[in-house]
Amino acid sequence: MSVMVSTPQGHLDAILIVEDDDDHAAPVVAALGKQWPVTVARTGREALALLAAGRSYAAVVLDYALPDMSALEILQALGPGFAIPVVVVSASESVQLAVTVMKAGAIDFLVKDREFTTNLPPVVAEAIERRRGGAVLREGDGVALLYRDYVTGLLNRRRFEELYAQTLARAAEMGQSVSVAMLDIDGFKRINDQHGHLAGDRALAAIGNVIRGAVWGSDIAARYGGDEFVLVMPETDLRRAQAVVRRIEHRLQALNESRDLPEPLSLSVGLAAGNRRHTTLLARADAALYAAKHGGRRAMTSVVVGARRGRTRALRYADGD
């Protein structure tokens, strides 16, 4: 039986949560119920019945493992024309699982880790905004086209530097942590040389879409120059920043498996985080990126300001074979 949880914002479409375990559903209801009305379905068949009844939902939060159906089976039943954004959640950190459900139609995949209930509301809000066309510039957004990189659609370096300075000033005043990621496309010169500059532009645009789809509303994503991108995450510690990079990783693997580009893409990432000495973050992230590329590419090096050395791990991508 479905349960409707009302909130003061009754004019908003509800979020449909599909979760069979009451202990798991309760914190999700608490996290999302502050912003949206919430309906809970206990089984996959119940969720499909609610969706078939024609009620308007803003989004669906779908547990992967249900007693009667998997999230993959539900997505397949909904079909490719299903318009409501679906966020699949799971205790598994499998990259392949994330890729599989997103290829089946999920707009995002979120791991049930310690930060799950904190991360879920902004992920759902971003999913709703993207599905409604929020990534498209609209009159009144306050962001002029001159601030956009015309190839990727991300912010250009000029606008990035303005917003970055504002972000650092605010973080210093509030004593907040900030994380900065520098991202570089591996082998980009080879792509240009072998496939031409139009293919290079397609690769840049694809990475821009991957990054834009993984970040939250308060994050600053920009093309820094050439094949380098920068991502600034306010009020974000290293652990949560690493989770954002994992989301980028998942989306890039899904892109590679789609075979929409002449060859698979991979990224090297330098990540720096800290709640003091903010002005050194960009330089530290750049140094971490150099370490990641020097270590063999397809890697992420992370460093906390004040630590003597960073940590490097390999990033996992489909090779397209």
N, C-alpha and C positions, 0 to 999 in steps of 0.2 A: 504494500500500500504506500502510495506517495504521501509525503508530508509537506505542507506549505508553511513556511516560516515568514511571517510578514515583517516589514520594516517600515520606518517612517517614510521611506522613499517609494511609496506605493505606485507611483506613475511609471517607474522604470520596469522594463521587462525583467523577469526573474532569471536567475541562474539555475539550471538543472544540474544537480549533483547526483551522480550515479555511483553509489557506494553501498555494499551489502552489510558492512560492519558498522554498528552504531558507534563504537568507540573511535573508529576512524572518521566517521561522518561528522561527529560533534565538533571537533576543532575546525573542520572545513566550513561548517555552517557558521561557527562563531567568527571566523576570519572574513568570510564573504558577506555575511549577513549585516555587517556594518555599512555596506555600500549598496547592496542590492537585495530585493526579495529573493528568497531561496526556496526551491522545491527539491526534495530528496526522493529518488527512486532507488529501490533495493536490488533490482535485477535488471538485466539487459532488456528482457522482454517488456518489463514495465516502462522502461525508458523509451523504447521504441513506440509503445502504445501512446504515451504522453506526447511524443513528437508527432505521431501520425494524427493526433486529435486536432492539430492545427493551432495549438497555443503558441504564442510568440515568446521565445526565450532569447535572452541576450547572448548566452553562451552555455555550453555544456562542459562540465568537469567530469571526466569519465575515468573511473578506476579501471586499470587494465584487466585485473583478474576478478571476474564476477562468477557467482556459482553456476550460472546457466550459459553465459556467453563470454567470450573475450572482447576486449575493446576493438580488436581487429575485425572480429565478426560483426560487431555493431556498426563500425565504419563502413564495412562492405555492404551491410544491409541498407544503410542510409544512402549510399551511392555517391557518385562524383558531383552531382548537382546540389547536394545539401548545403544550404546557405548559412546555417548557424555555426559559428566557430566552436570547435571542439578541442579542449585541452585534455590530453591523456596524462594520467598520473600513475606512478608505479614505484614500488620499493626497489625495483631493479635499476641499476645504472648502465645497463647495456646500451651501447651506441647503436648496435644493429636494431634493437627493439625500437628505439626512438626513430630511426630512419624508416623502419617498416610502417609504423603507425602514421608518420607524417606523409609518406607516399600514398597511404590509404585514405588520406583526407584530413587528418588532424592538423590543426594550425600550430600546435606546440606540444611539447612533452616535458613533464616536470617530475623530478625524482623526489620521493617522500623522504627527504633527509631532515636534519635538525632545523633547517631554515625553511622547511616546506610551507608552513602556514604564514610565514612572513613574506615569502616570495610569491605565493599564489595570487593574492589580490592584484598586484601590479601586472603579473603575467596575464590574468584574465582581462584586466582593463585594456592592456595593449592589444590583446587578441580581438576584443570587441572593436577597438578603434581601427585596427588594420582592416578588419572585414568590412567596416563601414566606409572605408576609403580614407582613413586618417593619415595615411602616408602621402596623400596627394595635397599639394599646396592649395589652400583655399583663401579667399578674400577674408581678411581679418585675422589671419594666423600671426601676423606680426613678423613674419620672416620673408624678406624680399628675395626675389629670384637671384639678385646679385650676390647673395650669401650662399648660394648653392653651387656645388660642383656639377657642371652640366653633364658629365659622363655617368657619375654614380648616383646623383641625387642627394648625396650627403652634404653636410656643411663644407664650405671651402675653408682653406687655412686662415684666411682673414677673419672670418666670423668665428672660427674655432678659437683663435687667440683672444678675441674679445670675451667670449663666454668663459674660456678657461681662466682668465684673470679674475673675472667676477666670481667664479666658483671657488677659487683658492682663497680669495678675500673673505667670502662668506664662511668657508670651512674653518679658516684661522680664527675668525671672530667667535664661532660657535664651538670650537674645539672638536670638530667632526673629522672622521676618517674620509680620505679620498683615495680612489684607486685609478690608475692610468694604465691603459694597455696600448702598446704599439704593435701593429700587425703588418706583416710584409708578405706579399705573394711570392712563393718560391718559384724560381725559374721564369720570371716574367719576361726577361729579355729573350729567352728562347721561344716563348710563345709568340712574341712580336716577330722574331726573325723567321720562324718556321711557318707561321700561319697568317702573318700580316697584322697591320696595326688595327684593322677593324676587329679582328679576333681578340687583340689585346684590349680594345675598348669593351668588348663583350665580357671579357674576363673581369675587368674592373667593375663594370655595372653589376655583374653577378655577385661579386664579393660585397659590393655596396648593399645589394638586396639582402644578402645573408646577414650582414651586420645589423642592418636596420630592423630586420625581423627578430633579432635576438635581444635587443636592448630595451630598456624601460623608458618611460616618458621623461624622466629627469636626467637621463644620460646624454652625453654630448658625443656624437659620432661624426667624424669628419675624414675627408681625404686629406692627408697631410702633405702629400706630394709624390708624384710618380706612382709607384706601386705600394706606397705606404699609407696606412690608415691609423687613426688614433681614436681611442675611446676613453672618455673621462666619466667615471661613475661616482657621483657625490654620495656621501653618507654610506659608503660601501667599504667593508674591510676586505682583506685578501681572500678569505674563504668565499665570500659571496661574489667577488670579482672572478675567481676561478670558475664558479658556477656559470657565470655569463659566458666565459670563454668556452666552457663545455657546450653551452647552447649553440654558440657559433660553430663549434666542431660538428655537432649533430647536423646542423643545417647544411654545412658544407658537404658532409658525406652524402646527404640526400641529394644535393645538387649534382655531385659526381656520379651517383648511381642513375640519375636521369639521363645522362649522356647528352645533355643539351649543348655542351661546349666541345671544341675540337680535342681537348685532352683534360684529364682530371686536374683540379687545382688543389694546392695545399698552402697552408699559412705557417709562418713562424711568428711567435708571439712573445713579446717582452712585457711583463706585468710588474708594476710597483704599487705599493700601498703604504699608507701611514697616516697618523693623526697629528704629525708635527713635521716641520721642515718641508712643507708642501711644495715650495718652489723648486725642490730638487727632484720631484716625482717624474717629470717628463724626461729629464736627463737619465734618471735611473731606469725608467722603462726602456729608453732607447739603448742603454748599455745592456739591459737584460735581453733585448731583441738581438743585439749583436752576439751575445753569448749563445742564444738559441740557434742562430744561423751558423755560428762557428761550430756548434756541436753536431751539425748534420742536418739542419733544417727539420721541417715537420715537427717542431718542438715548441714548448712554452717554458720560459724561464721566469720564475716569480721571485720577487725580493720585497722584504718589508724594510722600510726606512729605519736605519739604525742597526740592521743585521749586517754581519760581516760578509755573508755570501748568500747567493740565491740558490733556488732549487730548480732543476730542469726535469721535465718529463716529456715523453713523446706524445704527439697528437696523433689520433687514429683517423685515417681517411680511407674511403674505398679507392681502389686503384683503377677502377673502371674496367677491369678485365673480367 
